Amino acid sequence: MSTCQLRMAQHFHITHLSAHKPSSKESSSPSTILQLANRLLPAGPKELEDGRNPKEPGGFVPRATVSQENRETLSPPPGGLPNQNKKVIVIGAGIAGLRAASVLRAHGIQVVVLEARPDRIGGRIYTSRKAGHGPRDIGAAWMHETANNKLVRLIGQLKIEHYYDDGTPLYFTRDGRLGSQFKAKKVADEFADFCEWYYEENPDAEDKNVLEFINEWLSTHPLVTEDERLWAPQAAREVEAWIGTSLEVASSKHLNYFATERNLYMKGGYDTIVNWAATNLRDPGTIRLGHKVTKLDWTDDDNESCVVHVSTDDGKSSTFVADAVVCTLPLGVLKHNLVEFSPSIPKEITTGLDKISFGALGKIFVEFETVFWPKDNDQFIYYPEPNEHFDENSIFSYMTVTSNNWIMSGTKELSVQIVEPLTQRIEAMKSDKEIYAFFEPLFKLYRTEPYKKLPPVVNLETTHWTQDPFAGFGTYTADKTGDDPEGWFDAMENNKASKLQFAGEHCARAGNGCVHGAFATGETAAVNLLAHFGVPHNGGDLYSRRPSRKTTPPRH
């Protein structure tokens, strides 16, 4: 998963850090993304004098300078479309923001998307494409819940290479590969069933971190062996790569254990989906790269406008005025108060924010000259020793899930998934040599011929989400001890009539933490604003989520 952090060694400020940026040897996305980025840069002053781009007759370009206050308004698109006097600012060009903008524009609403990153769209969907090897999804990499994920339809339509990586994995400990009679994982699965049942029967019971609760449960379980009692908590750590945080802080009450649906690996690159989502937003000036939102003056008074304050890489400041705003800032950005809201966000929403958390899933991609690991298994899962002594300097102290990219895409590459607090440590390392040295013992463990040296490394790449202010210093929503996500989701539901809408993976009850969940919330935010404007919704398209007939909300 795609598929955030809790423990930060220092307080970060958005003006003091820059987002992760690829080196000159790579592109942040495929050539189509780069072409799109070039087309989305603001037009020159002469081209903006009448709000039109003379190079593209009929093209829509919002004015850059309307008054001495350097306040931008959204000029109406040509052609006399209905509702053209309604204007919406979308903050963020991730999948939620792109979907919201696309739906609004399809209904004749004027839209400008403000994206802080100077070089790409997509948010936490980021595909690295370097010469000599296939695409690497540094961000989201899987389509989850494929049985009811509307975006799966795009796989065939866009001819995206893909792979279901749900074959039988290999399990390892420090002593080597585990045998078929290792039953501690089944004990861990049994605990997950018990955990779900316990909190359904006792909804007011105290929330405990998962590690504490599983040990408490095992201590009174009469039918497990001593070995299983030792190893079941370690086997339960496999879920860390799913929820993006460690068992030491994960909530037992809201434990989101493994979904039964299949997971589809996007080996052709998730940026293809991003390109598709931006299809009807290609007019120059619709998406503004390098526009970092610093403050939002919002109102629910229909007689007043919302004003969005931005700064650009050249140090200039400007404002955008609109009738409403869709805010797709990541959860971490909201929780770190990196953007000022005036007036403050409603109390119900801020209370909800205090009761949800985010985690930090990291990935390390290492390409070798030759394949030295088992070729026939999708994943290698490592369980750390059940030892009271914790060596933070050893990779063997942490659970890892390693994807075999050879079987998925034919590259001589392993990608290792890690979670916080290790993610923060690895992403802060300054050199590839230092990173490889930390993971080398794990790679040696996976050799099919243990007496041979590891082959030379061709290249190495890692994530940097915990160092990235535009991502909120993390990845996606993770329920931690004491959280109450239902309060947040109720606040989102009660906010649907507001001119300030929120969207993103953190706003999704179904598909929480996933691309398809974020995508759906973008459409929901747009539909809410259409209702506010009195604009009939056209019913959506093949990728729209239909309203559920259930009278109760889906289980988080």
N, C-alpha and C positions, 0 to 999 in steps of 0.2 A: 503494500500500500504506500496506494499512494498516500491512493492512498495520502514542532513547538517545544518550548522548554519551560522548566520550573525553576531550577537553581542556576542563577547567573552570578558569576563571580564579581561583576561590577555593574553599575547602572549605565546603560547605553543611552545615548541621545542621538536622535535621527540626523542632526546636522554634523555629527562628528564621525559618522561612519558612512562608507560607500557600500552599495550593494555588490554582491559577487559579480565580477565581470570577466568574461573569457579573455584569454590571451590573444595576441594578434595572430596566432597560428590557427585559431579556431573561429568558427562563427557561432553565435548564440542560437541560431536556428537555421533552417535550410534557406537556400537562395530565395525562395518565394517569400519567406519572412523578411529577409533583408530588403527585397524589392518593395514589399509592403511598407516597411519602416521608412524607406526613403520617400515613398509617396505620401506618407502620413505627416511628414515634417511640415510645420506651418509655412504658408506661402510668403513671398516677399511683400514688403509694404505696398508697392505699386499694385500688386495683384489683389490686395485687400481693400483698395480704396472704395470699391463699390460692393464688396462682399462676394465678388465672383472671381473665378480664375480664368483669365482670358485664354490661357493655353488649353483649357478644356471647356468649350462653350456649354453653358448650362450647369457647369460644375458648382457644387456648394462649398463655399469657404467662409466660415464665420469671420466677422471683422476682427482685426487684431487690435485696433485702437479706435474707440468710439468717443471717448471724452478725455479731458485732461487728467482724469483719474485713472486712465489706462484700464477702463472697465470693459470687458468683452461681453457682448450679448450674442445670442445665436440667431443669425440671419435666416429667414425662412427659405426652404428649398424652392427652386423654381417649379413651375408647372401647376400651381394652384392646388396642391394636395390639401385634403381636408385636415383640420386640426393643426395646420402649419403654424398657428400662433402659439402653440404650446411648446415649451422648451424644457429639456431635462439634461442635467449634468450627471454623468456616470463616473464615479471615482474608482479607477482601477480597470485595467484591460486584461484581467484574468478571464477564465471561462465564464464566471458568473456575470461580470461586467459586460463582456462581449454579447452574451445571450440577452441580457436586459436591453442593451442598446439596440440590438438587432430587432427584437420584438417591438420596441417602441418606434423605431424607424419604419418598420413595416406597416405601422398604423398611422403614419404621417406625422409623428411627433419629431420635432427637431432635437437632435442629440449631439453632444460632444462628450467624448471619453477622455478623461485626464489620467495619464499613466506616468508614474514617477520615473520608471526606468528609462534611460535615454536611448537604449539600443534594441529593445524588443517588446513584444506583447506576450501574453500567456501567463504572467504571474508565476505561480509555483508549478506550472507546466513549463518545463524548460528542456529542450532537446539539444544536446551538444553534438555537433557534426564536425568531425575532424577528418582531414584527408587520410585515407588508408584504413579506416575501419568504419563499421556501421554506426548508426545513430545510438547515442546513449541518453536515456531519459534521466536527467539529474533530479528532476522532480517526479511528478506522478508518472507511473510506468505501467500500471495495470488498469484494465476495466474490471470492476468488481460487480458482483450480483448480476451476472450476465443474463440470467433468466428473465429479469424485468428491467434491464438497463437499456433505455431507448437508444443510447449512443452506439450500441453494438451494431445497429443497422448501418452505421457509417463504414464499418469495416469493409464490407463488400462494395458499397457505393464509391468509396474513395480508394479502393484497392490497397488497403493497408496490410502489410505483412504482420502476422500475429502468431501467437503460440500459447496453447493452454499448458501452463507449467504446473499441472497438478498430478504428475506422476508420483510414484513412491520415492520419497527422499531417503537419503542415507543419514544416519544419526551417529554422532561422534562424541566421545569424551576425550580427555587428555590422554587416555591410555589407548585410544584407537577407535575403530568402528564398533558400534554396538551390535549385539546379536539379536536374533528374532525373538528371544525370550525376555527382552527388556520390557517389562510391563509397567514401569513407573509412569510412562506417558498415559496409559489407560487409566491409571489412578488419578493423574492430573485431570484427565477428561471427566472422570467421575466427580471430582471436586467441582469442576465448572458447572455440572448439572446440579449438584447440591447447592452451590452458591446461588444459582438462579432461583431454585425452589425456595431456599431459605428466605430470601428477601421478598419474594412474592407472598410468602406466608407471613412474614414479619416486616412489613414495609416501614415501620417506625424504628426498626432495630438500628443500633449504632453501625455506622459505616467503618470498615477497617481496611487497611491496605491488604492487598491480595496475599503477600508473603506471610503476614501475621495470621490471616484467617486460614490459609491452607495448612499452616503448621498447627494451629489450634484444632482444626478438623482432624488432621492426621493423628494427633496425640490421643484422641478418643476412638479412633477407628479400630475395631477389633479384628478386622480381616485382612490387614495389609502386613507384609513382611517388613523386617527392619530395613532391608535394602530399599524397598519401595518407599518406606517412610523417609529415608534420607534423600532419595532421588526424585520423588514426585514434585517437590517444589522447584527443582532445577528443570524438570521437564515442562512444568507449567510456564517457565520463562519463555518458551517458544512464542507465546501470545504477545510478548513485548514487541516483536517486530510488526505485529498487527496493530496494536494500540499506540505505538510510538513512545512508550515510556516504560519505566522499570516497575517490577512488582512491588518494590519498596514504597512506591507512592501511588500506584494504581488503585482505583476504587473497587472494592468487592461488590458493593451494592449496584454499581453500574458497569460491571465487567462485561465488555463486549467481546465474548470469546469467538472462536473461529466461525465464520458464516459457512453454511453448507453449500452455498452457490459456488459455481466455478469462477476462477479468476483468469483473465485473458491478458497475456503479456503483449504490449504494443511494440514489437520488435522493429516495426517500420517507423516508429517515432510518433509521440503524442502531439507534436507540433502540427501534424497534418490536420488534427481535429481543431486546433487553434486557428489555423488558416481558414478552415471551413466556417468556423463560427464568426469570422470577421468578413465574410464574403460581401455583405451589403453595407459595410462600413468603410469602404475603400476611398471614398471621396476625400480629397485633400482637406485637412483641417478637422475631419470628424474625430480621428484619434490623435491626441496630442502627446507625443513622447517627450520625456524629460520635463514633465509638468508635475512637480511635487506639491501636493495639497498640504497646506500648513494650518488652515483654519476654515471652518464652515459656519457661516451665519445662516441658520435655517429658521423656518417659521411654518406653522400650519395655517396661518391666516391667508386665505385666498387672495386678499387684496395686497399682499406683500410678496416680494421675491426672495428667493434663497441666493446667497452670495458665497461663492467658493474662492478662497484666496490661494494662490499658487506661487511657487518660486521655481525658477528655471536654472539650468546649469551655468548660464552666463551671469547669474547673480541678480537677474531682474525679477520683479514681482508684478503680478497682475491679478485681476479678479474676473470671474465669470458669473453671470447672472442668469437665473433660470426660474421656472415655476416650481420645480421639484428636483430632488437629488436621489440617486441610487448610490449608496455607500457600500462598496465591496472590499473595504480595507480588511486585511487579514485579522483574525482574532487577536494575535499578538500585538498588532499595531494599536488596536482598541484598548487592550489591557495595559499597555505601556503608555497610553495617553500621548501618542506621538503626533496626533492631530487634535487641534483645539476645536471644540464644539461650542457655539454660542447661539442660544442658551445651551446649558448642559443637556446631555442626552436625558430623556425622561427617566425618573427614578426607577420604574419597573425594569427598564432595560439595564441600567447600571447595576441594579441588584442582581439581575440575571448574569451579567458579566462577571460579577464577583464569585459566581457559583459554577463557572465552567473554566476549564483549563486547556492548555495545548501542550503537545509533546514535541519531540525532536528525533525524527527518524533520519539517520544518515546513511550514505552509501559510498563505498570505495570501489572503483573499477580498476582492475589491474590486468593488463594484457601481457602475455608471455610469448616467447618465441615458439614454444611447443606446448602441447597439452600433456600434463602429467597427472591429472586427476581422473577419477572414474567418468567415462564418457556417456554412460547410459542412464544417469539419474538427473532429474531437474534441479534438485537442491541438496545441499549438505548442511545439516543443522547441528550446531555444536552446543552441548550442555556443559556448563562449568561445574567444577567439583563442589560437592556439598561440604565445604570447608569453612570453619569459623574464621580462619585467617584469610583476609581479602587482600590480594596483591593488586593494587590499582595499576601497576606498571606492566602487567601481563595480560595479553589478549585472552589467555585461558581463564581469566576471572570473569569473562563476560559471555553471555549468550550471543551467538551470531547465526544468521541465516545467509548462506552463500548460494547465489544462483549460478548455475552452470551455463554460461552464455554460449558455450560450444554446441550444446544440444539444441539451444533455442535459435541461434542465429548464425552458427558456423564460425564465430570469432573465438580466438584462443584466449578467452577472457573469463575471469571470475569477477562477480560483483558481490560485495559483502554488505549486508544490512546490519546496522548497529542502532542502539537507542541511547537516549540520555541516561546518565550524565556523560557516557563515553563520547557521544556525538559532539558535544561542545569541545571536548578535549582534542579530538582528532581534527575537527574543522578549524581549530585555532593553530594547528601545527603549520610551520612555515615552509617546509621542504618535503618533496616527494620521498627523499631518502629517509627522513624521520618517520614518515607515515608507513613506508614499506617495512622498515625495521620492526615496527610495532606488530604488524600483521604476519611477518614471515614465519613465525612458529606455527600459525594456523595453516598456512599454505603447505608447510612440510607435513603436517598431519594428513593432508588429503592426497599425498603421493601414492600412486599404485605400486611404485617401486621405491620403497623407503631408503634404499641404499644409494640412490642417485641424488646428485645435487639438484636444486631447483634451477630451471632454465632462466636465462636472462630476461629481465623485464623490458618490454617494448615501450610501454607508457602507462601512466597512472593518472587517475582523475578522481576527485572527491567532491562531495557536496559542501556548501558553505551557508546553508540556511540559517544556522544559529549565529552567523556573523552578519546577517543581512537585515537591515532595518525595514526594507520594503516588504519582507516576508514576515516581519514581526518577531524576528529572532527565533524562528521555529518552523514547524511544518504544518501540523493539522490538529484538530480537536482531540483531546485525550481526557477521559474522566479520571480525576484524581480523588483521593480520599477526602470526603466532606463535600464534594461537588453535588449540585442539584440541577442537572441539565434541563429538567422539565420546566423550571422557573424561567429559564432563558427562552425556551421554545414557546411557552405561553406568552411571554413578553413580545416575541416576534409576531405571534398570531394577533395579539391585541393592538399591534402597531400598523395593521394593514391599511388603515384609513389615512395614515400620515403622509405628508409630502416628503418626509425623510424615510426612505426605505433602506433596509439592510439586506445584503445577499452575500453568499459565499458558502463554503463547505460547512462552516460553523453554524449556519442558519438552517441546515437541513436535518429534519427528523429522520427521514429515510435517505440513506446514502451519506450519512454524516462522515466527514473526513474524506469523501470520494469526489471524483470529477463529476460524475453524473448527478450527485447530490447538489454540488455547487451550481451546475448548469441549470438544474430545475429551480433553484432559488432565484436565479437571475430572471427567469421567466415569471416567477411568482411576483417578484418586486415590480416588474413591468406591468403585469396585469392589474396589480393593486393600484398603480398610478393611472392606468387607463380608466379604471372604475372611478377614481377620484375626479378625473377630467370629464367623465361622462362619455367616454369613447367606447363603443361596443367592441368587445374582443372578437377577433375573427375565428376563434376556435383552435388556433395553434396549428402545428404541423405534425409530421410523423414523429418528431422527437419531443413533443410536449407531453408532460406528465398529466394524465387525466385525474380529476378529483376522485379521491377514494370514496367508496360507498359505506365504509365503516363509520360507525358512530363514535368510536374511540380512536385516539391517535395511535399510529403504529408504534410498536415498542422501540425505544431508543437502543 
